[in-house]
Amino acid sequence: MPTQLFRSATLEIDTDFTAEDPLAFDYLGQQVGNWLFRGFTTRTSRAQYYCVVLYGLHLAEVAIQQYGYPGDDKTRSLLFERWERFWALATLESRGGTLERGDPDGMRGVRGAQAAWIGGDRALRLDYPLISRQVELGGMGAYLSSLREYGLVFKGTLRVTPLAKPFVDFFWTSKTKSSGNRYERYALKALDLERRTIPRAVSGLSLKRVGDRSRLTAVKKRPDQQERLWSILFAQAKDGSTLPISQQLVSADNDGEVVIEQILRGILRNKWGEVDSTVEQRVRAAIAFGKLSTHLLSCFDRAYGYVDSHGWIADFRHVASAAFPESESATTRNLCNAVQKASGCRKFGELKFHGPQFLSLVSKLMDAGPAEALEYLLAFHVAVQRTRRGSGAWFRREKTKLVMQVVGYGGFRKEQHFPSFKLNVVRRLLADLGRLNDD
């Protein structure tokens, strides 16, 4: 009988947790995404959020001076959280309190803000819970590492650099800096920690107007801010691949191509213009890893599904035949060979977690039969689970049998898809900046 239960709960839409991956291919895929787009993460998909976080950190500094608060990062975090809750309420006010799932103005913590917002003219609470672990899962937690990578926030601090000045000065308006002063005065009231509520209007300026000017879709009406963001996030990117791949994404979109694997293959074929050897190397590695990881995860899923359908205990060789059928042996060998030939995949060996073990697995699978292949895959799985969850395998071997130890994994019932490698994140950013069609 299984000794553990693994429950895959419905995820909060505000979180960034991914479904459980038995082979850590989500993690490895994110590393490949880092090779393609060093400055972005899987959570940095909205252009206006860069401005919102920068402005909030700036406002925290102003509040420290104005209210005499301690000038430490603990206080800055507290003040930023106040700003983020105020901004979320302003966004809801701008939208009449309605933001459906998937709405382009939906912010991180939208449900917390919706619970706090009420219609009418009454002042709104500022001390409501926006999102659990707001520092980690809110806007600052999602965008801070990227802002530091681009030199907009000093590394190791919560203080903006001089590069952030244009984004801050023109956060509210494309006109003169002083024209945004009354918006800043309103926002500063929310950062008064003695205050528990915020009025819906201050000196003739409404909370709705604040939301109109700052919500996530506001940047689409600000070509000046769009150009600043394009310049620093893309045109000035120093990793050698962010700009050229993003330009290829724009060309692919103009051709109507949106399938990640086909876009990457088109880049290799110079379908939308030539790319240099750095980009070619990274894209080739992404394709090779994407194809093999999708294949091996499907193999694992077939093994899990076979044991699940046989009462949680099955003959090992029968499981191996289901997971690695002889008819697919050439496919497995060819996909492993592609990873070994892709020079960019050598970087897996430099990773602290899972990468070297992945390369070792690839080497072992080259000449393995079904039973050996399953043994190698499950050994890799055990190493992954011990590192990630501090636990052991989801199966145990009992002589000729394979016994399930962890039940409840639902991934085996789903078709596995080619990884996105942050291309969808970049596409969303480009759409916000007016570079892609925003369907």
C-alpha positions as CSV (number, residue, x, y, z in Angstrom):
1,M,0.0,0.0,0.0
2,P,1.2,3.6,-0.6
3,T,2.9,5.2,2.3
4,Q,2.3,8.8,1.3
5,L,-0.3,10.9,-0.2
6,F,0.6,13.7,-2.6
7,R,-2.2,16.2,-3.0
8,S,-2.2,18.6,-5.9
9,A,-4.5,21.3,-4.7
10,T,-6.1,23.9,-6.9
11,L,-3.7,26.9,-7.0
12,E,-4.5,30.4,-6.1
13,I,-4.5,32.5,-9.3
14,D,-2.2,35.0,-7.5
15,T,0.6,32.5,-7.0
16,D,3.4,31.4,-9.2
17,F,3.6,27.8,-8.0
18,T,3.8,25.3,-10.8
19,A,2.2,21.8,-10.8
20,E,4.4,19.2,-9.2
21,D,7.1,17.9,-11.6
22,P,8.5,14.5,-10.7
23,L,11.7,15.1,-12.8
24,A,12.5,18.8,-12.1
25,F,12.1,19.6,-15.7
26,D,10.2,22.8,-14.7
27,Y,13.3,24.0,-12.9
28,L,15.7,23.0,-15.7
29,G,13.4,24.6,-18.3
30,Q,13.5,27.8,-16.3
31,Q,17.3,27.7,-16.5
32,V,17.1,27.4,-20.3
33,G,14.7,30.4,-20.2
34,N,17.4,32.3,-18.3
35,W,19.9,31.5,-21.0
36,L,17.6,33.0,-23.6
37,F,16.3,36.0,-21.5
38,R,18.6,36.6,-18.5
39,G,16.7,39.7,-17.2
40,F,13.2,38.2,-17.0
41,T,11.6,35.6,-14.8
42,T,8.5,33.5,-15.2
43,R,6.6,36.2,-13.2
44,T,7.7,39.4,-15.0
45,S,5.0,39.4,-17.7
46,R,3.5,42.9,-17.4
47,A,5.3,46.0,-18.5
48,Q,3.4,48.4,-16.2
49,Y,4.4,46.4,-13.2
50,Y,8.0,47.5,-13.6
51,C,6.8,51.1,-13.2
52,V,4.5,50.3,-10.4
53,V,7.2,48.6,-8.3
54,L,9.8,51.3,-9.1
55,Y,7.3,54.1,-8.1
56,G,6.3,52.3,-5.0
57,L,10.0,51.9,-3.9
58,H,10.5,55.6,-4.6
59,L,7.4,56.5,-2.7
60,A,8.7,54.5,0.3
61,E,11.8,56.7,0.4
62,V,9.7,59.9,0.2
63,A,7.5,58.6,3.1
64,I,10.5,57.8,5.2
65,Q,11.6,61.4,4.9
66,Q,8.2,62.9,5.3
67,Y,7.0,60.8,8.3
68,G,10.4,60.3,9.9
69,Y,10.3,56.5,9.7
70,P,13.5,54.4,10.0
71,G,15.4,54.2,6.8
72,D,15.8,50.4,6.7
73,D,14.6,47.8,4.2
74,K,12.1,46.4,6.7
75,T,10.4,49.8,6.8
76,R,10.7,50.1,3.0
77,S,9.0,46.7,2.6
78,L,6.2,47.7,4.9
79,L,5.7,51.0,3.1
80,F,5.8,49.3,-0.3
81,E,3.1,46.9,0.8
82,R,0.9,49.9,1.8
83,W,1.5,51.4,-1.7
84,E,0.6,48.2,-3.4
85,R,-2.6,47.8,-1.5
86,F,-3.6,51.4,-2.3
87,W,-2.7,50.9,-5.9
88,A,-4.8,47.7,-6.1
89,L,-7.8,49.5,-4.6
90,A,-7.3,52.4,-7.1
91,T,-7.3,49.9,-10.0
92,L,-10.5,48.3,-8.7
93,E,-12.1,51.7,-8.3
94,S,-11.1,52.5,-11.9
95,R,-12.8,49.3,-13.1
96,G,-15.9,49.7,-10.9
97,G,-14.9,46.9,-8.6
98,T,-15.0,44.3,-11.3
99,L,-12.0,42.3,-12.5
100,E,-12.8,38.9,-14.0
101,R,-10.2,36.1,-14.1
102,G,-7.7,36.8,-16.8
103,D,-8.6,40.5,-17.0
104,P,-5.6,42.5,-18.3
105,D,-5.9,44.8,-15.3
106,G,-5.8,41.9,-12.9
107,M,-3.0,42.5,-10.4
108,R,-1.2,40.1,-8.1
109,G,-3.6,39.7,-5.1
110,V,-6.7,40.7,-7.0
111,R,-9.0,38.6,-4.9
112,G,-7.7,40.1,-1.7
113,A,-8.3,43.6,-3.1
114,Q,-11.8,42.6,-4.3
115,A,-12.6,41.4,-0.8
116,A,-11.6,44.8,0.6
117,W,-13.2,47.0,-2.0
118,I,-16.8,48.2,-1.5
119,G,-18.9,50.4,-3.7
120,G,-20.1,53.8,-2.7
121,D,-18.3,56.8,-1.3
122,R,-17.0,55.5,2.0
123,A,-13.3,55.4,2.8
124,L,-11.5,52.1,2.1
125,R,-9.4,50.0,4.4
126,L,-5.7,50.0,3.9
127,D,-4.7,47.2,6.3
128,Y,-6.5,44.4,4.4
129,P,-4.6,41.2,3.4
130,L,-3.8,41.6,-0.3
131,I,-2.1,38.2,-0.8
132,S,-0.4,35.7,1.5
133,R,3.3,36.4,1.9
134,Q,2.9,39.7,0.1
135,V,6.6,40.5,0.1
136,E,7.4,37.2,-1.8
137,L,4.3,36.8,-4.0
138,G,3.2,40.4,-4.6
139,G,4.6,42.9,-7.1
140,M,8.0,43.5,-5.4
141,G,8.7,39.8,-5.0
142,A,7.9,39.1,-8.6
143,Y,9.8,42.0,-10.2
144,L,12.7,42.8,-7.8
145,S,15.3,40.4,-9.2
146,S,14.6,41.7,-12.7
147,L,14.8,45.3,-11.7
148,R,18.2,44.7,-10.0
149,E,19.4,42.8,-13.1
150,Y,18.6,45.8,-15.3
151,G,20.2,48.2,-12.8
152,L,17.0,50.0,-11.8
153,V,17.3,48.9,-8.2
154,F,20.6,48.7,-6.3
155,K,21.6,45.1,-5.8
156,G,21.0,43.9,-2.2
157,T,18.7,46.9,-1.4
158,L,15.2,48.2,-2.0
159,R,16.4,51.6,-3.3
160,V,16.0,52.7,-6.9
161,T,19.0,53.8,-8.9
162,P,19.3,57.0,-11.0
163,L,18.3,54.9,-14.0
164,A,14.8,54.6,-12.5
165,K,14.3,58.4,-12.4
166,P,12.4,58.8,-15.7
167,F,10.0,56.0,-14.8
168,V,9.3,57.6,-11.5
169,D,9.1,61.2,-12.6
170,F,6.7,60.4,-15.4
171,F,4.8,57.6,-13.7
172,W,1.5,59.6,-13.6
173,T,1.8,61.7,-16.7
174,S,3.8,62.2,-19.9
175,K,3.8,65.9,-19.2
176,T,6.1,67.7,-16.7
177,K,7.1,66.0,-13.5
178,S,5.2,68.6,-11.4
179,S,1.9,67.7,-13.0
180,G,2.0,64.4,-11.1
181,N,2.6,66.0,-7.8
182,R,-1.0,65.9,-6.6
183,Y,-1.2,62.1,-7.4
184,E,1.9,61.6,-5.3
185,R,0.5,63.6,-2.4
186,Y,-2.6,61.4,-2.5
187,A,-0.5,58.2,-2.6
188,L,1.6,59.5,0.3
189,K,-1.5,59.7,2.5
190,A,-1.8,55.9,2.1
191,L,1.8,55.5,3.4
192,D,1.0,57.3,6.6
193,L,1.1,54.2,8.9
194,E,-1.1,55.9,11.5
195,R,-3.9,55.9,8.9
196,R,-6.1,52.9,8.6
197,T,-8.3,54.0,5.7
198,I,-8.0,56.1,2.6
199,P,-10.7,58.5,1.3
200,R,-12.0,58.1,-2.2
201,A,-11.0,61.6,-3.2
202,V,-8.4,64.1,-2.0
203,S,-8.3,67.8,-3.1
204,G,-10.5,67.1,-6.0
205,L,-8.5,64.0,-7.2
206,S,-10.5,60.8,-7.2
207,L,-9.3,57.3,-6.4
208,K,-10.8,56.3,-9.7
209,R,-8.5,58.8,-11.5
210,V,-5.5,57.4,-9.7
211,G,-6.4,53.9,-11.0
212,D,-7.1,55.2,-14.5
213,R,-3.5,56.5,-14.6
214,S,-1.7,53.6,-13.0
215,R,-3.5,50.3,-13.7
216,L,-1.7,47.6,-15.7
217,T,-3.2,48.6,-19.0
218,A,-2.4,52.3,-18.5
219,V,1.0,51.9,-20.2
220,K,-0.7,51.1,-23.5
221,K,-1.8,54.7,-23.7
222,R,1.7,56.0,-22.7
223,P,4.0,55.7,-25.8
224,D,6.7,57.6,-23.9
225,Q,6.7,55.1,-21.1
226,Q,6.5,52.2,-23.5
227,E,9.6,53.5,-25.3
228,R,11.5,53.8,-22.1
229,L,10.6,50.3,-21.1
230,W,11.5,48.9,-24.5
231,S,14.8,50.7,-24.4
232,I,16.0,49.5,-21.0
233,L,14.4,46.0,-21.0
234,F,15.1,45.0,-24.6
235,A,17.3,47.4,-26.6
236,Q,19.9,47.7,-23.9
237,A,19.8,44.1,-22.7
238,K,23.4,42.8,-22.3
239,D,22.9,39.0,-22.5
240,G,23.2,38.8,-26.3
241,S,19.9,37.0,-26.9
242,T,17.1,39.0,-25.3
243,L,16.9,41.7,-28.0
244,P,17.5,39.5,-31.1
245,I,15.0,36.8,-30.0
246,S,12.4,39.4,-29.1
247,Q,12.8,40.9,-32.5
248,Q,12.3,37.4,-34.0
249,L,9.2,37.0,-31.8
250,V,7.7,40.2,-33.3
251,S,8.4,39.0,-36.8
252,A,6.9,35.6,-36.0
253,D,3.8,37.2,-34.6
254,N,3.4,39.2,-37.8
255,D,3.5,35.9,-39.7
256,G,0.9,34.5,-37.3
257,E,3.2,32.0,-35.7
258,V,2.6,31.6,-32.0
259,V,3.7,28.0,-31.3
260,I,6.8,28.1,-29.2
261,E,8.6,25.1,-30.8
262,Q,7.9,26.3,-34.3
263,I,9.1,29.8,-33.4
264,L,12.4,28.4,-32.1
265,R,12.8,26.2,-35.2
266,G,12.0,29.2,-37.4
267,I,14.8,31.2,-35.7
268,L,17.3,28.4,-36.4
269,R,16.2,28.4,-40.1
270,N,16.7,32.2,-40.3
271,K,13.1,32.4,-41.3
272,W,12.8,36.0,-39.9
273,G,16.4,37.1,-40.4
274,E,19.8,35.8,-39.5
275,V,20.9,35.4,-35.9
276,D,24.5,35.2,-34.5
277,S,26.1,32.1,-33.1
278,T,25.3,32.9,-29.5
279,V,21.6,33.0,-30.2
280,E,21.8,29.9,-32.5
281,Q,23.6,27.9,-29.8
282,R,21.0,28.8,-27.1
283,V,18.0,28.2,-29.3
284,R,19.4,24.8,-30.4
285,A,19.9,23.8,-26.8
286,A,16.3,24.9,-25.9
287,I,14.8,22.8,-28.7
288,A,16.9,19.8,-27.8
289,F,16.1,20.0,-24.1
290,G,12.4,20.8,-24.8
291,K,11.9,17.8,-27.0
292,L,13.7,15.3,-24.7
293,S,12.2,16.6,-21.4
294,T,8.7,16.4,-22.9
295,H,9.4,12.8,-24.1
296,L,10.9,11.7,-20.8
297,L,8.1,13.2,-18.7
298,S,5.6,11.3,-20.9
299,C,7.6,8.1,-20.2
300,F,7.4,8.7,-16.5
301,D,3.7,9.5,-16.8
302,R,3.1,6.2,-18.6
303,A,4.9,4.3,-15.9
304,Y,2.9,6.1,-13.2
305,G,-0.3,5.5,-15.1
306,Y,0.4,1.8,-15.6
307,V,1.1,1.2,-11.9
308,D,-1.9,3.3,-10.9
309,S,-4.2,1.3,-13.1
310,H,-2.9,-2.0,-11.7
311,G,-3.8,-1.4,-8.1
312,W,-0.6,0.4,-7.2
313,I,1.6,-2.7,-7.7
314,A,2.8,-4.1,-11.1
315,D,5.5,-6.2,-12.7
316,F,8.6,-4.0,-13.2
317,R,9.2,-5.2,-16.7
318,H,5.6,-4.6,-17.8
319,V,5.9,-1.1,-16.4
320,A,9.2,-0.6,-18.3
321,S,7.6,-1.8,-21.5
322,A,4.7,0.7,-21.0
323,A,7.1,3.6,-20.2
324,F,9.7,2.8,-22.9
325,P,8.2,0.7,-25.6
326,E,10.6,-0.8,-28.1
327,S,8.8,1.2,-30.9
328,E,10.1,4.4,-29.3
329,S,13.7,3.3,-28.6
330,A,15.0,5.1,-31.7
331,T,13.2,8.2,-30.7
332,T,14.6,8.2,-27.2
333,R,18.1,7.6,-28.6
334,N,17.8,10.4,-31.2
335,L,16.5,12.9,-28.6
336,C,19.3,12.1,-26.2
337,N,21.8,12.4,-29.1
338,A,20.5,15.9,-29.9
339,V,21.0,17.1,-26.4
340,Q,24.6,15.7,-26.4
341,K,25.3,17.4,-29.7
342,A,23.9,20.8,-28.7
343,S,26.9,22.7,-27.2
344,G,24.6,25.0,-25.3
345,C,23.3,22.0,-23.2
346,R,26.8,21.7,-21.6
347,K,25.7,24.5,-19.4
348,F,23.5,22.0,-17.5
349,G,26.7,20.7,-16.1
350,E,27.3,24.0,-14.4
351,L,24.0,24.1,-12.5
352,K,24.0,23.5,-8.8
353,F,20.9,21.4,-8.9
354,H,19.7,18.6,-11.2
355,G,21.7,19.7,-14.3
356,P,24.7,17.4,-14.0
357,Q,22.4,14.5,-13.1
358,F,20.3,15.3,-16.1
359,L,23.3,15.0,-18.4
360,S,24.3,11.8,-16.8
361,L,20.8,10.4,-17.4
362,V,21.0,11.4,-21.0
363,S,24.3,9.6,-21.5
364,K,22.9,6.4,-19.8
365,L,19.7,6.4,-21.9
366,M,21.6,6.3,-25.2
367,D,22.0,2.5,-25.2
368,A,19.5,1.4,-22.6
369,G,16.7,-1.1,-23.1
370,P,13.3,-0.6,-21.6
371,A,14.1,-2.0,-18.1
372,E,17.4,-0.2,-17.8
373,A,15.9,3.0,-19.1
374,L,13.2,2.9,-16.4
375,E,15.8,2.1,-13.7
376,Y,17.8,5.1,-14.8
377,L,14.8,7.4,-15.0
378,L,13.6,6.4,-11.5
379,A,17.0,6.9,-10.1
380,F,17.1,10.4,-11.4
381,H,13.6,10.9,-10.0
382,V,14.7,9.8,-6.5
383,A,17.6,12.3,-6.6
384,V,15.2,15.1,-7.7
385,Q,12.7,14.3,-4.9
386,R,15.3,14.2,-2.2
387,T,16.6,17.6,-3.3
388,R,13.3,19.3,-3.9
389,R,11.0,17.8,-1.2
390,G,13.4,16.1,1.2
391,S,11.6,12.8,0.5
392,G,12.2,9.7,-1.5
393,A,10.8,8.1,-4.7
394,W,7.1,7.8,-5.6
395,F,7.8,4.1,-6.2
396,R,9.8,1.3,-4.5
397,R,11.1,-1.8,-6.0
398,E,10.1,-5.1,-4.4
399,K,12.0,-7.9,-6.3
400,T,10.2,-8.1,-9.6
401,K,7.4,-5.6,-8.7
402,L,7.2,-1.9,-8.7
403,V,5.0,-0.5,-5.9
404,M,3.6,3.0,-5.8
405,Q,4.4,5.0,-2.6
406,V,3.0,8.4,-3.5
407,V,-0.5,8.6,-4.9
408,G,-2.5,11.5,-6.2
409,Y,-0.2,12.8,-8.9
410,G,-2.6,13.9,-11.7
411,G,0.0,14.9,-14.3
412,F,0.0,11.5,-15.9
413,R,-3.5,12.0,-17.2
414,K,-2.5,15.1,-19.1
415,E,-0.6,15.5,-22.4
416,Q,2.8,17.0,-21.9
417,H,3.6,20.1,-23.8
418,F,6.8,21.7,-25.1
419,P,8.2,24.2,-22.5
420,S,7.6,27.9,-23.0
421,F,11.1,29.0,-21.9
422,K,9.7,32.4,-21.0
423,L,8.7,33.2,-24.6
424,N,5.1,33.6,-23.5
425,V,6.3,36.0,-20.7
426,V,8.2,38.0,-23.3
427,R,5.3,38.0,-25.8
428,R,3.1,39.5,-23.1
429,L,5.6,42.2,-22.3
430,L,6.0,43.0,-26.0
431,A,2.2,43.2,-26.4
432,D,2.1,45.7,-23.4
433,L,4.7,47.8,-25.2
434,G,2.7,47.9,-28.4
435,R,5.2,45.6,-30.3
436,L,2.8,42.7,-30.7
437,N,-0.8,42.3,-31.6
438,D,-2.7,42.1,-28.2
439,D,-5.4,39.4,-28.9
